[in-house]
């Protein structure tokens, strides 16, 4: 369903348009494009596992998923350097203040063990 512009928020809308034009000029993805690429890479990884493939021991799963997401973003026309910068920002504690809380809520560490 389309969202219609709210005349009360025209200043914010103008800033957002300028921001998106700057991103487009640099061929840099927005965070939602990076999130979608990571989700797609995860689906591809699960599909490969279901088809009997296994990740090699030389490349950790996280690196494999990041590389796949980066390849998807580049295939969509984004600049590799810009896409990698946004990927790192989305996936590190420095870029995500909520990562600790998100990790805790996901309870993922309960299903993992330290080497």
Wavefront OBJ file of the C-alpha trace (Angstrom):
o trace
v 0.000 0.000 0.000
v 1.539 3.330 -1.016
v 2.344 5.935 1.599
v 1.406 9.476 0.740
v 3.577 12.465 1.715
v 2.554 14.227 4.904
v 2.737 18.009 4.321
v 3.587 18.485 8.016
v 6.858 16.578 7.484
v 8.064 18.241 4.287
v 11.400 19.314 5.812
v 12.266 15.776 6.800
v 11.133 14.487 3.416
v 13.419 16.944 1.625
v 16.408 15.936 3.793
v 15.659 12.267 3.111
v 15.513 12.896 -0.651
v 18.883 14.694 -0.567
v 20.372 11.872 1.537
v 19.144 9.249 -0.942
v 20.526 11.245 -3.876
v 23.943 11.361 -2.173
v 23.809 7.585 -1.606
v 22.808 7.005 -5.225
v 25.668 9.205 -6.469
v 28.133 7.056 -4.476
v 26.257 3.856 -5.395
v 26.001 3.122 -1.662
v 23.165 0.907 -0.388
v 20.751 1.914 2.332
v 20.595 -0.244 5.426
v 17.424 -2.012 4.294
v 19.146 -3.192 1.092
v 22.021 -4.589 3.152
v 19.597 -6.311 5.521
v 17.755 -7.868 2.571
v 21.042 -9.071 1.040
v 22.065 -10.657 4.349
v 18.698 -12.383 4.634
v 18.983 -13.634 1.045
v 22.534 -14.880 1.665
v 21.304 -16.753 4.734
v 18.520 -18.389 2.703
v 21.048 -19.380 0.018
v 23.340 -20.828 2.689
v 20.524 -22.881 4.222
v 19.498 -24.087 0.763
v 23.062 -25.193 0.000
v 23.228 -27.054 3.341
v 19.898 -28.753 2.534
v 21.346 -29.799 -0.846
v 24.207 -31.545 0.933
v 26.901 -28.892 0.677
v 29.064 -28.065 3.671
v 31.001 -24.917 4.465
v 34.748 -25.409 4.227
v 36.637 -25.257 7.478
v 38.846 -22.489 6.093
v 35.979 -20.000 5.767
v 33.769 -19.392 8.809
v 30.034 -19.201 8.172
v 29.874 -15.496 9.048
v 32.540 -14.648 6.462
v 30.776 -16.798 3.881
v 27.465 -15.007 4.512
v 29.108 -11.562 4.385
v 30.824 -12.389 1.099
v 27.563 -13.711 -0.379
v 25.654 -10.601 0.760
v 28.367 -8.357 -0.674
v 28.211 -10.225 -3.997
v 24.416 -9.787 -4.083
v 24.736 -6.041 -3.437
v 27.386 -5.638 -6.149
v 25.190 -7.642 -8.547
v 22.402 -5.150 -7.779
v 24.678 -2.324 -8.940
v 26.119 -1.027 -5.658
v 29.761 -0.062 -5.338
v 31.763 -2.848 -3.615
v 33.643 -0.530 -1.233
v 30.507 1.384 -0.234
v 28.507 -1.835 0.230
v 31.240 -3.366 2.372
v 31.318 -0.270 4.580
v 27.563 -0.461 5.181
v 27.776 -4.224 5.801
v 30.442 -3.715 8.456
v 28.472 -0.907 10.036
v 25.353 -3.111 10.222
v 27.200 -6.129 11.634
v 29.548 -4.799 14.295
v 29.046 -3.583 17.826
v 30.468 -0.194 16.829
v 27.708 0.263 14.275
v 24.821 -1.280 16.216
v 24.252 -0.106 19.741
v 21.457 -2.653 20.112
v 23.581 -5.677 19.158
v 24.161 -6.832 22.738
v 20.454 -6.648 23.526
v 19.569 -8.276 20.213
v 21.993 -11.146 20.864
v 20.580 -11.646 24.326
v 16.983 -11.670 23.084
v 17.821 -14.138 20.316
v 19.311 -16.600 22.842
v 21.688 -17.707 20.093
v 24.637 -18.174 22.445
v 22.691 -20.831 24.344
v 22.818 -22.945 21.175
v 26.512 -22.364 20.591
v 29.685 -23.315 22.400
v 33.072 -21.699 22.603
v 35.995 -23.509 20.957
l 1 2 3 4 5 6 7 8 9 10 11 12 13 14 15 16 17 18 19 20 21 22 23 24 25 26 27 28 29 30 31 32 33 34 35 36 37 38 39 40 41 42 43 44 45 46 47 48 49 50 51 52 53 54 55 56 57 58 59 60 61 62 63 64 65 66 67 68 69 70 71 72 73 74 75 76 77 78 79 80 81 82 83 84 85 86 87 88 89 90 91 92 93 94 95 96 97 98 99 100 101 102 103 104 105 106 107 108 109 110 111 112 113 114 115
